[in-house]
Amino acid sequence: MKMVNKFKKVLDEGKVAVGTCIDSYSAAAVEVAGYSGLDFCRIDNEYSWRRDEGMENMMRAAALTGITPMIRVEKGDPYLVSKAFQAGAGAILVSDIANYEEALAVVKASKFAPRGIRGFSSFSFSGGWGTRGGEDWVNWSDTELLVGIMVENEHIIPHLDQIFAIEGLDYCLFGPADYSMSIGLRSAKKNHPKVQEAIKRTVEAAAKYKKAVGIGIGQPWEEEAKKYMDMGCRFIEIGHELGILSSVWSSAGSGIRALEQGS
């Protein structure tokens, strides 16, 4: 579907994009994120599993509210990238990239010939079910849809300059949890010195090629966001919607029970 890519627009304007992660596969959750004024929502299709009409309904919700849907998929399957864009993703994100060749494969899977290997069919939500086909839609797809990778593996760090130099790669999301695991920390340790150093190296390498780096944050929201914005991160992901909901319910429930105990 041809629409303004809010995530891209904000980045192109030199501003910091703000979004969240949707794990519930609820179209209503996507609508709420859009109506709340967020720029993007990352829909995780790596650890969860949703390959039916539910994804397209989430894309419709995103189109309705103007938020950019970012779909995360596993690496090694170019057809997943193509399917995400056909379904209506404004951005794709491929997990666990470790080297230049894997990053280049993501870009090639995202672009039409001669830049890539994406197959052509406008009979999809993105192509208006055949009503928006042709060169205009192809050019729009190749220029307006964003291509991103996860930086979450220690093996990728020495290759960052070469990777960010790839034409058509637009951004990366740093994954501190998996990066912690990759260096043997056995759990998510975002503030560990080695993890923080990797984040800084990623931001510095990306800045040379004008590529955006994002990171997920927790509470206190403003304090942590400022830390990574000052570091040079260009987009901020505010938690996961189910985690946020759980936190609010838990806090409110505990507070209300405490009132009863104190009476």
DOTI-905739 format. One record per residue (C-alpha): x, z, y; residue in one letter. Coordinates in Angstrom, 1 decimal, m for minus. Example, Ala and Ser with C-alpha at 12.3 -4.5 7.8 and 13.67 -1.06 7.14 Angstrom:
residues 2
<atom><px>12.3</px><pz>7.8</pz><py>m4.5</py><residuo>A</residuo></atom>
<atom><px>13.7</px><pz>7.1</pz><py>m1.1</py><residuo>S</residuo></atom>
***
This chain:
residues 263
<atom><px>0.0</px><pz>0.0</pz><py>0.0</py><residuo>M</residuo></atom>
<atom><px>1.5</px><pz>m1.0</pz><py>3.3</py><residuo>K</residuo></atom>
<atom><px>1.6</px><pz>2.0</pz><py>5.5</py><residuo>M</residuo></atom>
<atom><px>3.9</px><pz>3.9</pz><py>7.9</py><residuo>V</residuo></atom>
<atom><px>6.6</px><pz>5.7</pz><py>5.9</py><residuo>N</residuo></atom>
<atom><px>6.5</px><pz>9.0</pz><py>7.7</py><residuo>K</residuo></atom>
<atom><px>9.5</px><pz>10.4</pz><py>6.0</py><residuo>F</residuo></atom>
<atom><px>11.6</px><pz>7.3</pz><py>7.0</py><residuo>K</residuo></atom>
<atom><px>10.2</px><pz>7.3</pz><py>10.5</py><residuo>K</residuo></atom>
<atom><px>11.3</px><pz>10.9</pz><py>11.1</py><residuo>V</residuo></atom>
<atom><px>14.7</px><pz>10.3</pz><py>9.7</py><residuo>L</residuo></atom>
<atom><px>15.1</px><pz>7.1</pz><py>11.7</py><residuo>D</residuo></atom>
<atom><px>14.2</px><pz>9.0</pz><py>14.9</py><residuo>E</residuo></atom>
<atom><px>17.1</px><pz>11.4</pz><py>14.2</py><residuo>G</residuo></atom>
<atom><px>14.8</px><pz>14.3</pz><py>13.5</py><residuo>K</residuo></atom>
<atom><px>14.6</px><pz>16.7</pz><py>10.6</py><residuo>V</residuo></atom>
<atom><px>11.9</px><pz>15.9</pz><py>8.1</py><residuo>A</residuo></atom>
<atom><px>10.0</px><pz>18.8</pz><py>6.5</py><residuo>V</residuo></atom>
<atom><px>8.2</px><pz>18.7</pz><py>3.2</py><residuo>G</residuo></atom>
<atom><px>7.4</px><pz>20.5</pz><py>0.0</py><residuo>T</residuo></atom>
<atom><px>7.3</px><pz>20.0</pz><py>m3.8</py><residuo>C</residuo></atom>
<atom><px>4.1</px><pz>19.5</pz><py>m5.7</py><residuo>I</residuo></atom>
<atom><px>4.1</px><pz>20.6</pz><py>m9.3</py><residuo>D</residuo></atom>
<atom><px>0.4</px><pz>20.9</pz><py>m10.0</py><residuo>S</residuo></atom>
<atom><px>m0.4</px><pz>17.2</pz><py>m10.0</py><residuo>Y</residuo></atom>
<atom><px>m3.4</px><pz>18.0</pz><py>m7.8</py><residuo>S</residuo></atom>
<atom><px>m4.5</px><pz>15.3</pz><py>m5.4</py><residuo>A</residuo></atom>
<atom><px>m6.0</px><pz>18.1</pz><py>m3.3</py><residuo>A</residuo></atom>
<atom><px>m2.6</px><pz>19.8</pz><py>m3.0</py><residuo>A</residuo></atom>
<atom><px>m1.2</px><pz>16.5</pz><py>m1.7</py><residuo>V</residuo></atom>
<atom><px>m4.0</px><pz>16.2</pz><py>0.8</py><residuo>E</residuo></atom>
<atom><px>m3.4</px><pz>19.8</pz><py>2.0</py><residuo>V</residuo></atom>
<atom><px>0.3</px><pz>19.1</pz><py>2.5</py><residuo>A</residuo></atom>
<atom><px>m0.6</px><pz>16.0</pz><py>4.5</py><residuo>G</residuo></atom>
<atom><px>m3.2</px><pz>17.7</pz><py>6.6</py><residuo>Y</residuo></atom>
<atom><px>m0.7</px><pz>20.5</pz><py>7.3</py><residuo>S</residuo></atom>
<atom><px>1.5</px><pz>18.0</pz><py>9.0</py><residuo>G</residuo></atom>
<atom><px>4.3</px><pz>17.8</pz><py>6.5</py><residuo>L</residuo></atom>
<atom><px>6.4</px><pz>14.6</pz><py>6.4</py><residuo>D</residuo></atom>
<atom><px>6.8</px><pz>14.3</pz><py>2.6</py><residuo>F</residuo></atom>
<atom><px>5.9</px><pz>15.8</pz><py>m0.7</py><residuo>C</residuo></atom>
<atom><px>8.1</px><pz>15.6</pz><py>m3.7</py><residuo>R</residuo></atom>
<atom><px>6.1</px><pz>15.0</pz><py>m6.8</py><residuo>I</residuo></atom>
<atom><px>8.2</px><pz>16.1</pz><py>m9.8</py><residuo>D</residuo></atom>
<atom><px>7.9</px><pz>13.9</pz><py>m12.8</py><residuo>N</residuo></atom>
<atom><px>11.2</px><pz>15.1</pz><py>m14.4</py><residuo>E</residuo></atom>
<atom><px>10.3</px><pz>18.5</pz><py>m15.8</py><residuo>Y</residuo></atom>
<atom><px>6.6</px><pz>17.9</pz><py>m15.8</py><residuo>S</residuo></atom>
<atom><px>4.8</px><pz>14.9</pz><py>m17.4</py><residuo>W</residuo></atom>
<atom><px>2.3</px><pz>12.8</pz><py>m15.6</py><residuo>R</residuo></atom>
<atom><px>2.0</px><pz>9.1</pz><py>m16.4</py><residuo>R</residuo></atom>
<atom><px>m1.7</px><pz>8.3</pz><py>m16.0</py><residuo>D</residuo></atom>
<atom><px>m4.2</px><pz>7.8</pz><py>m13.3</py><residuo>E</residuo></atom>
<atom><px>m3.5</px><pz>11.2</pz><py>m12.0</py><residuo>G</residuo></atom>
<atom><px>m0.4</px><pz>10.0</pz><py>m10.3</py><residuo>M</residuo></atom>
<atom><px>m2.2</px><pz>7.1</pz><py>m8.5</py><residuo>E</residuo></atom>
<atom><px>m4.9</px><pz>9.6</pz><py>m7.3</py><residuo>N</residuo></atom>
<atom><px>m2.0</px><pz>11.6</pz><py>m5.7</py><residuo>M</residuo></atom>
<atom><px>m0.8</px><pz>8.4</pz><py>m4.1</py><residuo>M</residuo></atom>
<atom><px>m4.3</px><pz>7.9</pz><py>m2.7</py><residuo>R</residuo></atom>
<atom><px>m4.3</px><pz>11.4</pz><py>m1.3</py><residuo>A</residuo></atom>
<atom><px>m1.0</px><pz>10.8</pz><py>0.4</py><residuo>A</residuo></atom>
<atom><px>m2.2</px><pz>7.5</pz><py>1.9</py><residuo>A</residuo></atom>
<atom><px>m5.3</px><pz>9.2</pz><py>3.2</py><residuo>L</residuo></atom>
<atom><px>m3.4</px><pz>11.9</pz><py>5.0</py><residuo>T</residuo></atom>
<atom><px>m0.2</px><pz>10.0</pz><py>6.0</py><residuo>G</residuo></atom>
<atom><px>2.3</px><pz>12.0</pz><py>4.1</py><residuo>I</residuo></atom>
<atom><px>5.1</px><pz>10.2</pz><py>2.2</py><residuo>T</residuo></atom>
<atom><px>5.0</px><pz>10.8</pz><py>m1.5</py><residuo>P</residuo></atom>
<atom><px>8.4</px><pz>11.1</pz><py>m3.1</py><residuo>M</residuo></atom>
<atom><px>8.4</px><pz>10.7</pz><py>m6.8</py><residuo>I</residuo></atom>
<atom><px>11.3</px><pz>12.2</pz><py>m8.9</py><residuo>R</residuo></atom>
<atom><px>12.0</px><pz>10.5</pz><py>m12.2</py><residuo>V</residuo></atom>
<atom><px>14.8</px><pz>10.7</pz><py>m14.8</py><residuo>E</residuo></atom>
<atom><px>17.8</px><pz>8.5</pz><py>m14.7</py><residuo>K</residuo></atom>
<atom><px>18.5</px><pz>5.7</pz><py>m17.2</py><residuo>G</residuo></atom>
<atom><px>15.1</px><pz>4.0</pz><py>m17.1</py><residuo>D</residuo></atom>
<atom><px>14.7</px><pz>1.4</pz><py>m14.4</py><residuo>P</residuo></atom>
<atom><px>11.1</px><pz>0.8</pz><py>m15.3</py><residuo>Y</residuo></atom>
<atom><px>10.2</px><pz>4.3</pz><py>m14.2</py><residuo>L</residuo></atom>
<atom><px>11.6</px><pz>3.5</pz><py>m10.7</py><residuo>V</residuo></atom>
<atom><px>9.5</px><pz>0.3</pz><py>m10.6</py><residuo>S</residuo></atom>
<atom><px>6.4</px><pz>2.1</pz><py>m11.8</py><residuo>K</residuo></atom>
<atom><px>6.8</px><pz>4.8</pz><py>m9.1</py><residuo>A</residuo></atom>
<atom><px>6.9</px><pz>2.2</pz><py>m6.4</py><residuo>F</residuo></atom>
<atom><px>4.1</px><pz>0.2</pz><py>m7.8</py><residuo>Q</residuo></atom>
<atom><px>1.9</px><pz>3.4</pz><py>m8.0</py><residuo>A</residuo></atom>
<atom><px>2.5</px><pz>3.9</pz><py>m4.2</py><residuo>G</residuo></atom>
<atom><px>5.6</px><pz>6.1</pz><py>m3.8</py><residuo>A</residuo></atom>
<atom><px>7.2</px><pz>5.9</pz><py>m0.4</py><residuo>G</residuo></atom>
<atom><px>10.4</px><pz>7.3</pz><py>m1.8</py><residuo>A</residuo></atom>
<atom><px>11.9</px><pz>7.7</pz><py>m5.2</py><residuo>I</residuo></atom>
<atom><px>14.4</px><pz>10.3</pz><py>m6.3</py><residuo>L</residuo></atom>
<atom><px>16.4</px><pz>10.0</pz><py>m9.5</py><residuo>V</residuo></atom>
<atom><px>17.9</px><pz>13.1</pz><py>m11.2</py><residuo>S</residuo></atom>
<atom><px>21.3</px><pz>14.0</pz><py>m12.5</py><residuo>D</residuo></atom>
<atom><px>23.4</px><pz>11.2</pz><py>m11.1</py><residuo>I</residuo></atom>
<atom><px>27.1</px><pz>11.7</pz><py>m12.0</py><residuo>A</residuo></atom>
<atom><px>28.9</px><pz>8.6</pz><py>m10.8</py><residuo>N</residuo></atom>
<atom><px>28.9</px><pz>5.3</pz><py>m8.8</py><residuo>Y</residuo></atom>
<atom><px>27.6</px><pz>3.2</pz><py>m11.6</py><residuo>E</residuo></atom>
<atom><px>24.5</px><pz>5.4</pz><py>m12.1</py><residuo>E</residuo></atom>
<atom><px>23.8</px><pz>5.5</pz><py>m8.4</py><residuo>A</residuo></atom>
<atom><px>24.2</px><pz>1.7</pz><py>m8.1</py><residuo>L</residuo></atom>
<atom><px>21.8</px><pz>1.2</pz><py>m11.0</py><residuo>A</residuo></atom>
<atom><px>19.1</px><pz>3.3</pz><py>m9.2</py><residuo>V</residuo></atom>
<atom><px>19.4</px><pz>1.0</pz><py>m6.1</py><residuo>V</residuo></atom>
<atom><px>19.2</px><pz>m2.2</pz><py>m8.2</py><residuo>K</residuo></atom>
<atom><px>16.1</px><pz>m0.9</pz><py>m10.0</py><residuo>A</residuo></atom>
<atom><px>14.5</px><pz>m0.3</pz><py>m6.6</py><residuo>S</residuo></atom>
<atom><px>15.1</px><pz>m3.7</pz><py>m5.0</py><residuo>K</residuo></atom>
<atom><px>13.7</px><pz>m7.1</pz><py>m5.6</py><residuo>F</residuo></atom>
<atom><px>16.1</px><pz>m10.1</pz><py>m6.4</py><residuo>A</residuo></atom>
<atom><px>18.7</px><pz>m10.9</pz><py>m5.2</py><residuo>P</residuo></atom>
<atom><px>19.5</px><pz>m7.3</pz><py>m4.2</py><residuo>R</residuo></atom>
<atom><px>18.1</px><pz>m5.8</pz><py>m7.5</py><residuo>G</residuo></atom>
<atom><px>16.2</px><pz>m6.3</pz><py>m10.7</py><residuo>I</residuo></atom>
<atom><px>12.7</px><pz>m4.9</pz><py>m9.8</py><residuo>R</residuo></atom>
<atom><px>10.0</px><pz>m7.0</pz><py>m11.4</py><residuo>G</residuo></atom>
<atom><px>7.4</px><pz>m8.6</pz><py>m9.2</py><residuo>F</residuo></atom>
<atom><px>3.7</px><pz>m7.9</pz><py>m9.4</py><residuo>S</residuo></atom>
<atom><px>1.4</px><pz>m7.0</pz><py>m6.5</py><residuo>S</residuo></atom>
<atom><px>m1.4</px><pz>m6.0</pz><py>m8.9</py><residuo>F</residuo></atom>
<atom><px>m0.9</px><pz>m2.3</pz><py>m8.2</py><residuo>S</residuo></atom>
<atom><px>m1.9</px><pz>0.3</pz><py>m5.7</py><residuo>F</residuo></atom>
<atom><px>1.2</px><pz>m0.4</pz><py>m3.6</py><residuo>S</residuo></atom>
<atom><px>0.4</px><pz>m4.2</pz><py>m3.5</py><residuo>G</residuo></atom>
<atom><px>m3.3</px><pz>m3.7</pz><py>m2.7</py><residuo>G</residuo></atom>
<atom><px>m4.3</px><pz>m4.8</pz><py>m6.2</py><residuo>W</residuo></atom>
<atom><px>m3.0</px><pz>m8.4</pz><py>m5.5</py><residuo>G</residuo></atom>
<atom><px>m4.3</px><pz>m8.6</pz><py>m1.9</py><residuo>T</residuo></atom>
<atom><px>m1.0</px><pz>m7.9</pz><py>m0.2</py><residuo>R</residuo></atom>
<atom><px>1.3</px><pz>m10.0</pz><py>m2.4</py><residuo>G</residuo></atom>
<atom><px>3.9</px><pz>m12.4</pz><py>m1.2</py><residuo>G</residuo></atom>
<atom><px>7.1</px><pz>m12.4</pz><py>0.8</py><residuo>E</residuo></atom>
<atom><px>5.8</px><pz>m10.0</pz><py>3.5</py><residuo>D</residuo></atom>
<atom><px>5.1</px><pz>m7.3</pz><py>0.9</py><residuo>W</residuo></atom>
<atom><px>8.4</px><pz>m7.9</pz><py>m0.9</py><residuo>V</residuo></atom>
<atom><px>10.3</px><pz>m7.5</pz><py>2.4</py><residuo>N</residuo></atom>
<atom><px>8.3</px><pz>m4.4</pz><py>3.3</py><residuo>W</residuo></atom>
<atom><px>9.1</px><pz>m2.9</pz><py>m0.1</py><residuo>S</residuo></atom>
<atom><px>12.8</px><pz>m3.6</pz><py>0.2</py><residuo>D</residuo></atom>
<atom><px>13.1</px><pz>m2.1</pz><py>3.7</py><residuo>T</residuo></atom>
<atom><px>10.5</px><pz>0.6</pz><py>4.0</py><residuo>E</residuo></atom>
<atom><px>10.6</px><pz>2.4</pz><py>0.6</py><residuo>L</residuo></atom>
<atom><px>13.4</px><pz>4.9</pz><py>0.4</py><residuo>L</residuo></atom>
<atom><px>15.8</px><pz>5.3</pz><py>m2.4</py><residuo>V</residuo></atom>
<atom><px>17.4</px><pz>8.7</pz><py>m3.2</py><residuo>G</residuo></atom>
<atom><px>19.4</px><pz>10.5</pz><py>m5.9</py><residuo>I</residuo></atom>
<atom><px>19.9</px><pz>14.1</pz><py>m6.9</py><residuo>M</residuo></atom>
<atom><px>23.4</px><pz>15.6</pz><py>m6.3</py><residuo>V</residuo></atom>
<atom><px>23.3</px><pz>18.4</pz><py>m8.9</py><residuo>E</residuo></atom>
<atom><px>26.3</px><pz>17.7</pz><py>m11.2</py><residuo>N</residuo></atom>
<atom><px>29.9</px><pz>18.7</pz><py>m10.5</py><residuo>E</residuo></atom>
<atom><px>31.1</px><pz>15.3</pz><py>m11.8</py><residuo>H</residuo></atom>
<atom><px>29.5</px><pz>13.5</pz><py>m8.9</py><residuo>I</residuo></atom>
<atom><px>31.5</px><pz>15.3</pz><py>m6.1</py><residuo>I</residuo></atom>
<atom><px>34.7</px><pz>13.2</pz><py>m6.4</py><residuo>P</residuo></atom>
<atom><px>32.6</px><pz>10.0</pz><py>m6.1</py><residuo>H</residuo></atom>
<atom><px>30.4</px><pz>10.9</pz><py>m3.1</py><residuo>L</residuo></atom>
<atom><px>32.1</px><pz>8.6</pz><py>m0.6</py><residuo>D</residuo></atom>
<atom><px>31.9</px><pz>5.6</pz><py>m2.9</py><residuo>Q</residuo></atom>
<atom><px>28.2</px><pz>6.4</pz><py>m3.7</py><residuo>I</residuo></atom>
<atom><px>27.1</px><pz>6.9</pz><py>m0.1</py><residuo>F</residuo></atom>
<atom><px>28.6</px><pz>3.6</pz><py>0.8</py><residuo>A</residuo></atom>
<atom><px>26.1</px><pz>1.8</pz><py>m1.5</py><residuo>I</residuo></atom>
<atom><px>23.8</px><pz>m0.4</pz><py>0.6</py><residuo>E</residuo></atom>
<atom><px>20.2</px><pz>0.5</pz><py>m0.1</py><residuo>G</residuo></atom>
<atom><px>20.9</px><pz>4.1</pz><py>m1.0</py><residuo>L</residuo></atom>
<atom><px>19.1</px><pz>6.2</pz><py>1.7</py><residuo>D</residuo></atom>
<atom><px>19.4</px><pz>9.8</pz><py>0.9</py><residuo>Y</residuo></atom>
<atom><px>20.1</px><pz>12.6</pz><py>m1.6</py><residuo>C</residuo></atom>
<atom><px>18.6</px><pz>15.9</pz><py>m2.4</py><residuo>L</residuo></atom>
<atom><px>21.1</px><pz>18.6</pz><py>m3.3</py><residuo>F</residuo></atom>
<atom><px>20.0</px><pz>20.6</pz><py>m6.4</py><residuo>G</residuo></atom>
<atom><px>21.8</px><pz>24.0</pz><py>m6.2</py><residuo>P</residuo></atom>
<atom><px>20.2</px><pz>25.3</pz><py>m9.5</py><residuo>A</residuo></atom>
<atom><px>21.5</px><pz>22.5</pz><py>m11.7</py><residuo>D</residuo></atom>
<atom><px>24.8</px><pz>22.4</pz><py>m9.8</py><residuo>Y</residuo></atom>
<atom><px>25.2</px><pz>26.1</pz><py>m10.5</py><residuo>S</residuo></atom>
<atom><px>24.6</px><pz>25.4</pz><py>m14.2</py><residuo>M</residuo></atom>
<atom><px>27.1</px><pz>22.5</pz><py>m14.2</py><residuo>S</residuo></atom>
<atom><px>29.9</px><pz>24.7</pz><py>m13.0</py><residuo>I</residuo></atom>
<atom><px>29.2</px><pz>27.4</pz><py>m15.7</py><residuo>G</residuo></atom>
<atom><px>27.3</px><pz>30.0</pz><py>m13.6</py><residuo>L</residuo></atom>
<atom><px>24.5</px><pz>30.2</pz><py>m16.2</py><residuo>R</residuo></atom>
<atom><px>21.8</px><pz>30.6</pz><py>m13.6</py><residuo>S</residuo></atom>
<atom><px>20.8</px><pz>29.4</pz><py>m10.2</py><residuo>A</residuo></atom>
<atom><px>23.2</px><pz>30.8</pz><py>m7.6</py><residuo>K</residuo></atom>
<atom><px>22.7</px><pz>28.9</pz><py>m4.4</py><residuo>K</residuo></atom>
<atom><px>24.8</px><pz>31.2</pz><py>m2.3</py><residuo>N</residuo></atom>
<atom><px>27.8</px><pz>31.2</pz><py>m4.6</py><residuo>H</residuo></atom>
<atom><px>30.9</px><pz>30.0</pz><py>m2.7</py><residuo>P</residuo></atom>
<atom><px>31.5</px><pz>27.0</pz><py>m5.0</py><residuo>K</residuo></atom>
<atom><px>27.9</px><pz>25.9</pz><py>m4.6</py><residuo>V</residuo></atom>
<atom><px>28.0</px><pz>26.2</pz><py>m0.9</py><residuo>Q</residuo></atom>
<atom><px>31.2</px><pz>24.3</pz><py>m0.7</py><residuo>E</residuo></atom>
<atom><px>29.7</px><pz>21.5</pz><py>m2.7</py><residuo>A</residuo></atom>
<atom><px>26.7</px><pz>21.3</pz><py>m0.3</py><residuo>I</residuo></atom>
<atom><px>29.1</px><pz>21.1</pz><py>2.6</py><residuo>K</residuo></atom>
<atom><px>31.1</px><pz>18.3</pz><py>1.0</py><residuo>R</residuo></atom>
<atom><px>27.9</px><pz>16.4</pz><py>0.2</py><residuo>T</residuo></atom>
<atom><px>26.7</px><pz>16.6</pz><py>3.8</py><residuo>V</residuo></atom>
<atom><px>30.1</px><pz>15.6</pz><py>5.2</py><residuo>E</residuo></atom>
<atom><px>30.4</px><pz>12.6</pz><py>2.9</py><residuo>A</residuo></atom>
<atom><px>26.8</px><pz>11.5</pz><py>3.6</py><residuo>A</residuo></atom>
<atom><px>27.3</px><pz>11.7</pz><py>7.4</py><residuo>A</residuo></atom>
<atom><px>30.1</px><pz>9.1</pz><py>7.2</py><residuo>K</residuo></atom>
<atom><px>27.6</px><pz>6.5</pz><py>6.0</py><residuo>Y</residuo></atom>
<atom><px>24.6</px><pz>7.8</pz><py>7.9</py><residuo>K</residuo></atom>
<atom><px>22.8</px><pz>8.9</pz><py>4.8</py><residuo>K</residuo></atom>
<atom><px>20.4</px><pz>11.9</pz><py>4.8</py><residuo>A</residuo></atom>
<atom><px>20.9</px><pz>15.0</pz><py>2.7</py><residuo>V</residuo></atom>
<atom><px>18.1</px><pz>17.4</pz><py>1.9</py><residuo>G</residuo></atom>
<atom><px>17.8</px><pz>20.8</pz><py>0.3</py><residuo>I</residuo></atom>
<atom><px>15.0</px><pz>23.2</pz><py>m0.8</py><residuo>G</residuo></atom>
<atom><px>14.7</px><pz>26.5</pz><py>0.9</py><residuo>I</residuo></atom>
<atom><px>13.0</px><pz>29.9</pz><py>0.3</py><residuo>G</residuo></atom>
<atom><px>12.0</px><pz>32.8</pz><py>2.5</py><residuo>Q</residuo></atom>
<atom><px>12.8</px><pz>33.6</pz><py>5.2</py><residuo>P</residuo></atom>
<atom><px>11.9</px><pz>30.0</pz><py>5.9</py><residuo>W</residuo></atom>
<atom><px>13.2</px><pz>29.6</pz><py>9.5</py><residuo>E</residuo></atom>
<atom><px>16.4</px><pz>31.5</pz><py>8.8</py><residuo>E</residuo></atom>
<atom><px>17.4</px><pz>29.5</pz><py>5.8</py><residuo>E</residuo></atom>
<atom><px>16.2</px><pz>26.2</pz><py>7.3</py><residuo>A</residuo></atom>
<atom><px>18.5</px><pz>26.9</pz><py>10.4</py><residuo>K</residuo></atom>
<atom><px>21.4</px><pz>27.5</pz><py>8.1</py><residuo>K</residuo></atom>
<atom><px>21.2</px><pz>24.2</pz><py>6.4</py><residuo>Y</residuo></atom>
<atom><px>20.2</px><pz>22.2</pz><py>9.5</py><residuo>M</residuo></atom>
<atom><px>23.3</px><pz>23.6</pz><py>11.2</py><residuo>D</residuo></atom>
<atom><px>25.2</px><pz>22.5</pz><py>8.2</py><residuo>M</residuo></atom>
<atom><px>23.9</px><pz>18.9</pz><py>8.7</py><residuo>G</residuo></atom>
<atom><px>21.0</px><pz>18.6</pz><py>6.3</py><residuo>C</residuo></atom>
<atom><px>18.4</px><pz>16.1</pz><py>7.5</py><residuo>R</residuo></atom>
<atom><px>15.4</px><pz>17.1</pz><py>5.5</py><residuo>F</residuo></atom>
<atom><px>14.1</px><pz>20.5</pz><py>4.3</py><residuo>I</residuo></atom>
<atom><px>11.9</px><pz>21.1</pz><py>1.3</py><residuo>E</residuo></atom>
<atom><px>9.7</px><pz>24.2</pz><py>1.6</py><residuo>I</residuo></atom>
<atom><px>9.5</px><pz>25.7</pz><py>m1.9</py><residuo>G</residuo></atom>
<atom><px>7.0</px><pz>24.6</pz><py>m4.6</py><residuo>H</residuo></atom>
<atom><px>3.3</px><pz>24.8</pz><py>m3.9</py><residuo>E</residuo></atom>
<atom><px>2.6</px><pz>26.9</pz><py>m7.0</py><residuo>L</residuo></atom>
<atom><px>5.5</px><pz>29.2</pz><py>m6.3</py><residuo>G</residuo></atom>
<atom><px>4.2</px><pz>29.7</pz><py>m2.7</py><residuo>I</residuo></atom>
<atom><px>0.7</px><pz>30.3</pz><py>m3.9</py><residuo>L</residuo></atom>
<atom><px>1.9</px><pz>32.8</pz><py>m6.6</py><residuo>S</residuo></atom>
<atom><px>4.0</px><pz>34.7</pz><py>m3.9</py><residuo>S</residuo></atom>
<atom><px>1.0</px><pz>35.0</pz><py>m1.6</py><residuo>V</residuo></atom>
<atom><px>m1.4</px><pz>36.1</pz><py>m4.2</py><residuo>W</residuo></atom>
<atom><px>1.1</px><pz>38.6</pz><py>m5.6</py><residuo>S</residuo></atom>
<atom><px>1.9</px><pz>40.1</pz><py>m2.2</py><residuo>S</residuo></atom>
<atom><px>m1.7</px><pz>40.2</pz><py>m1.1</py><residuo>A</residuo></atom>
<atom><px>m2.8</px><pz>41.8</pz><py>m4.4</py><residuo>G</residuo></atom>
<atom><px>m0.1</px><pz>44.4</pz><py>m4.3</py><residuo>S</residuo></atom>
<atom><px>m1.0</px><pz>45.3</pz><py>m0.7</py><residuo>G</residuo></atom>
<atom><px>m4.7</px><pz>45.7</pz><py>m1.5</py><residuo>I</residuo></atom>
<atom><px>m4.0</px><pz>47.9</pz><py>m4.5</py><residuo>R</residuo></atom>
<atom><px>m1.7</px><pz>50.0</pz><py>m2.4</py><residuo>A</residuo></atom>
<atom><px>m4.6</px><pz>50.6</pz><py>0.0</py><residuo>L</residuo></atom>
<atom><px>m6.7</px><pz>52.0</pz><py>m2.9</py><residuo>E</residuo></atom>
<atom><px>m3.9</px><pz>54.3</pz><py>m4.0</py><residuo>Q</residuo></atom>
<atom><px>m3.4</px><pz>55.6</pz><py>m0.5</py><residuo>G</residuo></atom>
<atom><px>m7.1</px><pz>56.4</pz><py>0.1</py><residuo>S</residuo></atom>
***
